[in-house]
Structures are given as structure tokens and as C-alpha cells.
Amino acid sequence: MAAACWAEVLRAQKPSRRFEYFDPGTAAEVEAIAESIIPGDSMPGAREAGVIWFIDRALAGYDEDKRAIYRSGLASLQVKRAEVVPGSTTIVGLSPEHRTAVLKTVEDTEFFRLVRLHTILGFFGHPKHGGNRDAGALKLLGMETSMHFQPPFGYYDREEK
Amino acid sequence: MSPIRYRPSDLVDFVIIGAGAAGGVVAKELSTAGFRVVVLEQGPYLRAKDFTHDEVDVLFRAALINDPKKQPNSFRRTPDETAKRQQCIEYARLVGGGSVHFTANYWRFHPEDFRERSVLGAVSGADLQDWPITYDELEPYYSKAEWELGVSGLAGSNPFDGPRSKPYPLPPMPVKGSGVLFERGAKKLGLHPFPAPVAVLSQPYRGRSACTHCGWCEAFGCEMNAKSSTLAALIPVAEATGRCEIRSQSYVREIEAGHDGHVNGVLYFEPSGREVRQRAKAVVLCANGVETPRLLLMSNLANSNGLVGNYLMLDPGLIALGLFEHAVNDYKSIVATRVLHDFYRSDPKRGFYGGGGLDSRMDFPPASFAAYGMPKDGPQWGAAWKQGIGEYFTHTSGVLSHVSCLPMEQNSVSLDPDLKDAWGLPATRITFRNHADDLKAMQFLLDRQIEILHASGAKKVWTDPVEDVSYSRHLMGTCRMGNDPQRSVVDRWNRSHDVRNLFIVDGSSLVTCGRQQPTETIQALAYRAADNIAQLARRGEI
């Protein structure tokens, strides 16, 4: 039962040192996309939550069959980047505004939908998969985790009592 | 006592294929009645301690369900199309089956559900039929299921329910904010909301502890054994008889018949890939509304009239969500705490067949909400989306519809001519398009859902569009029950018309699908069928 609680996993979580699938350059590009999807502000974003480690592990394991979508999607995205921001060399090197503008041009592609889903799963999913460091998702959502809640659970059922 | 292990060469009384909502009931009933039983289950034998709150594994990596990477299916709308690989069916793949991962809404069908053809007449483009049995015949088994498994609810609170011989064994679960809002809105509109009957323990029951409201019911296994699955409530009883073996990770490929036409054994793959043949005097097939017809088609059995696999019915439910001023926190406790059946009955005045039940729920755990739950007219990523999600996740409530689905002969489960599963067996091919009246019923219910959300004070309401179903966890109708061997696959006791020692007991025998939430009816049918099978076996009539 305790294994189910995020807090337990978070205490045991050690930052990964080495990617299993990505080379560091590609990881930096993908991480920059993830950070545009969930940007850091007063609350942690994708980078701080370690989403890239989730994506790396996913592509090394369960989503091995989705590597080609990343490869071809990134290649097309680099072409778009050069069109939208002439003179730029990397996605991670773009300003946040430019990066968002570039990503808007691909937001209906299979590639972007997959990176968005992976970013969300890495950010909001169980920390054991490599992301959701320091329970950033819980803070953002205002969500408690526990095996034992007692009613009232929120405002309206309290009001009813 | 450690559970019994049979040898494949032992001639056991029954092999049950599938240890789910129905198979768990049949296993418990037949083993406690003194018979020797082997239950073959394709999935693993997990216990409460193995279940988690891991949304990635459970909802996105098929930890507890048929894995699309190993068990793909193909899909098409009509029989003249070539089916394409596209996952559209989901079932739980573990000991306990769907009763482990379901939401645990536990609704009886209404008396009229068993005789809609007589009441309403024929529906053009569909094959609406009466059941060969009545609500009154099934009623004792509904009560038995509720008391054996442990169901919380308030008898008499639903004015549209049929008569009951017993109250629920446990009082209703505490109402959540989503239930309070639903009740408020519904009562303003003159409707009749009632406490949801659920297969979750509101109090300790028969050695199991009560629900602690952790909030991870739908699609997850219960870590407290408080969800009344067959895994928690019945399979331990079956194993304690010393006559029932649960043989997990056994993927059945064929039911074998002898020259006399009677079945005499079951071929399955062990995890190693080795093929094993278990001998049996009779077989009870409980593999669900898709795998049951697939297995019969692969075995070329029980199909002299060619109807196995036809009349597939799926779940055309839609969610409507609303944003509220204060925190609802719907991520806590069970999924739905209030239900209404005011629109359940098919009313000819509406101009179409069908209806539905509604329940209160937000319906999304956190990652799924972030991925799919936010209003579609707003941003789906980036700074503004992120700023909104904190408020939306805790302040959203909703209403889900559970809608009728007409039986149509061309909607079917068949074997794909090309696509194979990881075991090299023909993959399931689904052919499915909703009847126009299903879509009208969905729209009618969606309008009511939106009205209720507005009446309960929602600041903003959003929904998905009404369209043909393309994904479902309710799999029904594919081995129809009936008195006429030309027009149905099993008789009124779930016995194959063609093969006297083969019984088919799961969602596939449903003649109509009520208004979804089929588990209680599947389990009541399983209790009734098992009762009869035991009597036949004792009299030597199988």
C-alpha cells in the first residue's frame, strides 16, 4: 500500500545521471519543447520536473516503437525553426516567445501531440517513471495524495453537512 | 490450505475460461457446490498489494488491460470496408477481470429492459428483441450478487427501479461535492437523483475493510480490497474449497470437441509459449463479449446459425464538465455518488428508441485531465493552459451519460484475415456503427447533462461532440440469448444451443444492453447459470 504513495517514491528518487536513449544534444532540444508545453513560472515547469528523464526512459522502453515519430518530427521542426527564426541554430537556443511561435506551426502533427502527451505524463505521472520531481504536479494542481481521505472532500459537501 | 493444482491430463468437471466478473462467480458457485474446477485466465494473478496509483502504467501502458501492442484489433464502420488496425476495445486482463478495474457502478436493469420489443415494437434498422427471461426470474440473483459481493446503496431511493426482495447489504457511500451539485441541479429541474449503488464497501463486510476514499477506483485495482471484485470477494472462497485452481497467464487458443460434438478439452499457451491441453467434462466460457466470440470462431464451435459475434453492443456515454466557484476535489473517494434514471425509459414521444442514466463525476485522474479534460475552446499547452489547470482540476465537476445501444446484426466481432496477435492467432476485427437512434439518445442526454450543470451553478460548461462510438469498455451481445436456436447462440440458461456441455456466461449473452453499467446483470446471469449448471451436473444431464 505504501508503495502507492508518491511521497515514498519521491524520498527514494535519485536524479538520473545518464540518458538511456537520447544523446545530450537531442535531449536538450526535446527538453526545450517540453518546457514550452509546461513552462516554469512561480510553479515548476517541465524542466524542473525532470520530464526529459521520463521521455528518455519511455523511448528506451515501452514506447520504443515511437522513436521514428521523434526522429522525423524533430527533423521537420528544425526546418520550421530555420524558416520562422532565420539565423537560429537550435530550439533550445530560441527565446521562449520564438520557441512557442515555432511550435504553433506544428501543433496539429502526430509528433507534437506525442511530445505533449509525454510531457504531461512525465509531469503529472507517477514519479517512479523519472519525471514529476519534487511533486511539482501536486503543487500545481492543489492536490493531496493519501490512501485515507475523510469527508467532506471539498466545499460543496462541507456546505451540505 | 494451499490451493489445489490439477494436471492437464486430469479430467476435471469444468474448465472455466476467464476469471472475471462472470468467471469468478461461476468458479465460486461450482467449486462450493462440490465440483472440480480449473479456471484459465490470460492475465496475471495480482493481489491488492500489487495495485498502485500509477496512472502512466495503468491508463497509458495497459498494465491491467489487453495490451494493444500484443493484442491489436482492427476496426471498420461497415462490412464493405477493409478494417484498419485501430484499438477500439478494452477489457481487464487479470484475475478478477473487469470487476477489478471497473468504476463499480452497480445498477440492475429495469423490468422493462427484458421486454422492450413487446412494449415498444420493432425498431427499423435494428433487431430489438425481448429476452427469453424476465426481471422477476433474475431478481433473486441480483440480490444474491449484491449480498455476496458487498454493495452499498439505498433501496427504494430510485423511483424507477424494479421490485427488490432485499435491501442493499451496506448503506450508501458518503456524498461528494460532485454528487451534491448534481442533486442540487437535478432537483431544481424536478428530477429524482438517488445515492449511487456501488460495489464498494461503505463499511467493513465479511472480513474486508471499508473504502478509505483514496480516489483511484476507475481503471485501477483497489489496494484495500474495498472494491467488491470477484478477486476480493469470491475467488478466495473458491480456492478455499480445495477444488478450484486459478491458472493465470494461460492464453486459450481453442476449445476442442470430439466426434460426438461435445467439448472435451481446452488448448492454451503457457507464458513460455508451450501449448497445453486441459481435459474437462464441460466448459464454461466467460471470456467477455469480444474474446468469447473470437474463441468460438477460432474453435469453429456453437455457430451453426452463423450468429456468433453478431449484435455487438458498445458504450455510447459522453461526459459534460462544468467549472464551479469553489473546490469540488472530485479526485477523492469513489467516482460517482449520485445517479438519476428519469430518462432511462425509452419514451416514444421523443421520436427515437433509447434513453440513459446519468451520474455525477469529473471522471479524470490528473495526467488524463491535463491531457484531455480542459475546455477545448481554450489553450491546450503553454503558460495560459498551465495557469488554468490548477483551478480547473479541483473546481471541475461533471455529469456522465450511460446510453442505450441498439443491437444490429452487422455490428460484430470477427477474425481479421491478416492481422495477428503476439501468439500468432487471428486478431479481433470489430465492425461497428451506431444506429441513428443511439446518436439521438446521446444528444438528448447531453442536453440534459448540460441543463443539470447549469442548474447546479456551473460558471462554464464543456463537452465532447456526439459521434459514433469508436472505443469501449462495455462489450456485449455477441452470443445472444434466446429460445429460438435459429436466432440465438445460447438458451435461456446460457447453454449453447449447439453443444450441450458448453455454457457461455458473460456480457456476450445480453440481448439488449439496458443503459450500460452491465456488470450487475452479467453477474446475476452468472449466478443463475451456475445454479442451473450445478443442478444439471448433479442429475448427470450435461
Contacts between the chains, C-beta under 8 A, distances in Angstrom:
chain1	res1	chain2	res2	distance
A	1	B	48	8.0
A	1	B	49	6.9
A	1	B	223	5.1
A	1	B	224	7.6
A	3	B	52	6.7
A	4	B	51	7.5
A	4	B	52	5.1
A	4	B	53	4.7
A	4	B	54	7.9
A	4	B	214	7.9
A	4	B	223	5.7
A	5	B	53	7.6
A	6	B	53	7.6
A	36	B	381	7.6
A	36	B	382	6.6
A	37	B	381	4.4
A	37	B	382	6.8
A	38	B	381	7.4
A	38	B	386	5.7
A	39	B	382	6.8
A	39	B	383	5.2
A	39	B	386	6.6
A	41	B	383	6.6
A	41	B	386	7.3
A	41	B	387	7.7
A	43	B	386	7.4
A	43	B	390	7.7
A	45	B	386	7.7
A	62	B	61	5.3
A	65	B	69	7.3
A	100	B	382	6.2
A	107	B	380	8.0
A	107	B	381	7.7
A	116	B	371	7.7
A	116	B	380	7.4
A	116	B	381	5.7
A	117	B	60	8.0
A	117	B	371	5.8
A	119	B	381	8.0
A	120	B	367	5.7
A	120	B	370	4.7
A	120	B	371	4.9
A	121	B	55	7.8
A	121	B	56	5.3
A	121	B	60	6.1
A	121	B	367	5.5
A	121	B	371	7.7
A	123	B	367	7.9
A	123	B	370	7.5
A	124	B	55	7.5
A	124	B	366	4.7
A	124	B	367	3.8
A	124	B	370	5.2
A	125	B	54	7.5
A	125	B	55	5.6
A	125	B	56	4.0
A	125	B	60	7.9
A	125	B	367	5.1
A	126	B	52	7.3
A	126	B	53	6.9
A	126	B	54	4.2
A	126	B	55	6.5
A	126	B	56	5.6
A	126	B	57	7.3
A	128	B	54	6.9
A	129	B	54	8.0
A	129	B	56	5.2
A	137	B	366	6.2
A	137	B	367	8.0
A	140	B	386	7.2
A	140	B	389	6.7
A	140	B	390	5.4
A	141	B	366	5.8
A	141	B	389	6.9
A	141	B	390	5.9
A	141	B	393	4.5
A	141	B	394	6.8
A	142	B	327	7.7
A	142	B	390	5.7
A	142	B	393	7.3
A	142	B	394	5.1
A	143	B	331	6.1
A	143	B	366	6.4
A	143	B	393	6.8
A	143	B	394	7.1
A	145	B	53	7.2
A	146	B	214	6.8
A	147	B	212	5.8
A	147	B	214	4.8
A	147	B	223	7.0
A	147	B	224	7.6
A	148	B	212	4.4
A	148	B	213	7.1
A	148	B	214	7.1
A	149	B	212	7.2
A	149	B	213	4.1
A	149	B	214	6.8
A	149	B	215	6.9
A	149	B	332	4.6
A	149	B	333	6.3
A	150	B	213	7.0
A	151	B	174	4.2
A	151	B	175	7.8
A	151	B	176	7.6
A	151	B	213	7.3
A	151	B	333	7.4
A	152	B	177	7.7
A	153	B	176	5.4
A	153	B	177	6.2
A	153	B	213	7.2
A	153	B	329	4.9
A	153	B	330	7.8
A	153	B	332	4.2
A	153	B	333	5.8
A	154	B	176	7.4
A	154	B	177	4.0
A	154	B	326	7.1
A	154	B	327	4.6
A	154	B	328	4.8
A	154	B	329	3.7
A	154	B	330	7.5
A	154	B	332	7.6
A	154	B	394	7.5
A	155	B	177	6.5
A	155	B	326	3.4
A	155	B	327	5.1
A	155	B	328	7.3
A	156	B	177	3.8
A	156	B	180	4.4
A	156	B	181	5.7
A	156	B	324	7.5
A	156	B	326	6.6
A	156	B	328	6.4
A	157	B	174	7.5
A	157	B	175	5.8
A	157	B	176	5.7
A	157	B	177	4.8
A	157	B	179	7.5
A	157	B	180	5.2
A	159	B	180	7.4
A	160	B	175	6.9
A	160	B	180	4.8
